[in-house]
Amino acid sequence: MQAACAFLAGDVGADASVQQLADRADVGVGTFYNHFDNKEALFEAAIAETLAEFGRFFDDACADVDDPVMLFAHGVRMTVHLSESHREMTSILMRLGFGYLAGDTALAPRAAAGLRAAAESGRLTITHLDTALACTAGSLLGCLHVLAADPSADVARTATALAAGLLRMFGLDDATASDLASRPLPTRRVIQSA
């Protein structure tokens, strides 16, 4: 799985051959086929594990946060901060693109539930959940690409600006959005990239 993640994060991506994957994992091709039917199955497993790992990371870090609007803001900011702390995971998210962030994966259902809860609390105005998810996923991907292209960019400032902008888009006033988007993030434990 680590070999698949390394290729997914790099320039070769899913075009890596079974031989390249086996060589990177220091196993024989036969051993590879003992675990996976084909390379697509390995890549799907690696992607699923990467997304599940981020979900666990977020759930663990935000276990004590009850406010659904704060959870949304933290989720946006923590995703952007992965560009500093977990470059391989971020590269995989950028390579996978919109379909994996907004599709029926480990991240989209969690984000949908959070946005739904925030709307039901009466604090955010979300008239069409799929559009809200698309806006969130697209803006996250855009910011991750901006940060990857400019290593000198301020990650914290970008994360805060994005979260505040999304909160304003979903109906919060400037002062409240800025306040929620700039509160300290929960302590993040170190996670291992898949």
Buried (B, 14 or more C-beta within 10 A) or exposed (E): BBBBBBBBBEEBBBEBEBEBBBBBBEBEEEEBEEEBEEBEEBBBBBBBBBBBBBBEBBEEBBEEBEBBBBBBBBBBBBBBBBBEBBEBBBBBBBBBEEEBBBBEBBBBEBBBEBBBBBBEEEBBEBEEBEEBBBBBBBBBBEBBEBBBEEEEEEBEEBBBBBBBBBBBBBBBEEEBBBBBBBBEBBEBEEBEBB
